[in-house]
């Protein structure tokens, strides 16, 4: 989205992708919770979508479920993407806009040359150097661009979600609902998800707090969950990775450099979701790049527009969700069971996250004040 938007503003844009195929491997649960949010950002192509879901089931540790449904006629349901096709589709949009896409091209260094940066890379086995006034780092939670530019991105163990996911085939999958399972015995400091993909397929994954994750722990817990809940599931694919859940970074820019997406820790600290935030940030970064490069000023001060825009929009939500995450990390399984019980029989379909938290406070004031203070 950053490359597409910058190219649309008239800049010469080169998009570097270290792998030979854009979208591979998938390190994502592929879910977008609200369809209309994606449609506001890009014209959605049918082949980008694996399936549409119209509701969510959330399970407390004791197995009771809290049921949330949405009215699909109001476009409030979610998408489960075909992320490989989706990513390639976005790259194609960038190419249509004029960006040059280089696959199997690994950036290996960043050198300042007067008013320009020189990006050292290996392109299909051959050395390559690209000079540019502005670099946008969209290289994920392990961002090398950030490190080369001197931008601090270090995460504390409690501010990273360690994840593992299987794509499975199983007859028991409900293709209408996404399902979430909570409990410190199931996923300490996190949750297990089941995202239907159509045709008896689903992404089944786990994310747990990094401070509670030993070697191989996510995979071990996910295997145990599958054995308990889906003993006949056939595993077709596996991915693993980390998601920043730290809240907003102190800085996402320096002279001639901007960070977007997971590189800028712009994922949702509560859920780990990051697709929509990354796309929004990419658009903001591309628009800021167009102005800054055209004016000849790519200093940190000139890039402040990007900092201000994302912090005043998605940044505020990220900050709120970070506080909510830290609150929920204090909950015991008994607390979670009690909260779930207080939601029985309630219509949650029109509640956003803030409404839900407010309702829980009203229903459970003594417990929640104890946890807050």
Rosetta blueprint (number, residue, H / E / L):
1 X L
2 X H
3 X H
4 X H
5 X H
6 X H
7 X H
8 X H
9 X L
10 X L
11 X L
12 X L
13 X L
14 X E
15 X E
16 X E
17 X L
18 X L
19 X L
20 X L
21 X L
22 X L
23 X L
24 X L
25 X L
26 X L
27 X L
28 X L
29 X L
30 X L
31 X E
32 X E
33 X L
34 X L
35 X H
36 X H
37 X H
38 X H
39 X H
40 X H
41 X H
42 X L
43 X L
44 X L
45 X L
46 X H
47 X H
48 X H
49 X E
50 X E
51 X E
52 X E
53 X E
54 X L
55 X E
56 X E
57 X E
58 X E
59 X E
60 X L
61 X L
62 X L
63 X L
64 X L
65 X E
66 X E
67 X E
68 X E
69 X E
70 X L
71 X L
72 X H
73 X H
74 X H
75 X L
76 X L
77 X L
78 X E
79 X E
80 X E
81 X E
82 X L
83 X H
84 X H
85 X H
86 X H
87 X H
88 X H
89 X H
90 X H
91 X H
92 X H
93 X H
94 X H
95 X H
96 X H
97 X H
98 X L
99 X L
100 X E
101 X E
102 X E
103 X L
104 X L
105 X E
106 X E
107 X E
108 X E
109 X E
110 X E
111 X E
112 X E
113 X E
114 X L
115 X L
116 X E
117 X E
118 X E
119 X E
120 X E
121 X E
122 X E
123 X E
124 X L
125 X L
126 X E
127 X E
128 X E
129 X E
130 X E
131 X E
132 X E
133 X L
134 X L
135 X E
136 X E
137 X E
138 X L
139 X L
140 X L
141 X L
142 X L
143 X L
144 X H
145 X H
146 X H
147 X H
148 X H
149 X L
150 X L
151 X L
152 X L
153 X L
154 X L
155 X L
156 X L
157 X H
158 X H
159 X H
160 X E
161 X E
162 X E
163 X E
164 X E
165 X E
166 X E
167 X E
168 X E
169 X E
170 X L
171 X L
172 X L
173 X L
174 X L
175 X L
176 X L
177 X E
178 X E
179 X E
180 X E
181 X E
182 X L
183 X L
184 X L
185 X L
186 X L
187 X L
188 X L
189 X L
190 X L
191 X E
192 X E
193 X E
194 X E
195 X E
196 X E
197 X E
198 X E
199 X L
200 X L
201 X E
202 X E
203 X E
204 X E
205 X E
206 X E
207 X E
208 X E
209 X E
210 X H
211 X H
212 X H
213 X L
214 X L
215 X L
216 X L
217 X H
218 X H
219 X H
220 X H
221 X H
222 X H
223 X H
224 X H
225 X H
226 X H
227 X H
228 X H
229 X H
230 X L
231 X L
232 X L
233 X L
234 X E
235 X E
236 X E
237 X E
238 X E
239 X E
240 X E
241 X E
242 X E
243 X E
244 X E
245 X L
246 X L
247 X L
248 X L
249 X L
250 X L
251 X L
252 X L
253 X E
254 X E
255 X L
256 X L
257 X E
258 X E
259 X E
260 X L
261 X H
262 X H
263 X H
264 X H
265 X L
266 X L
267 X L
268 X L
269 X L
270 X L
271 X L
272 X L
273 X L
274 X L
275 X H
276 X H
277 X H
278 X H
279 X H
280 X H
281 X H
282 X H
283 X H
284 X H
285 X H
286 X H
287 X H
288 X H
289 X H
290 X H
291 X H
292 X H
293 X H
294 X H
295 X H
296 X L
297 X L
298 X L
299 X L
300 X L
301 X L
302 X L
303 X L
304 X H
305 X H
306 X H
307 X H
308 X H
309 X H
310 X H
311 X H
312 X H
313 X H
314 X H
315 X H
316 X H
317 X H
318 X H
319 X H
320 X H
321 X H
322 X H
323 X H
324 X H
325 X H
326 X H
327 X H
328 X H
329 X L
330 X L
331 X L
332 X L
333 X H
334 X H
335 X H
336 X H
337 X H
338 X H
339 X H
340 X H
341 X H
342 X H
343 X L
344 X L
345 X L
346 X L
347 X L
348 X L
349 X L
350 X L
351 X L
352 X L
353 X H
354 X H
355 X H
356 X H
357 X H
358 X H
359 X H
360 X H
361 X H
362 X H
363 X H
364 X L
365 X H
366 X H
367 X H
368 X H
369 X H
370 X H
371 X H
372 X H
373 X L
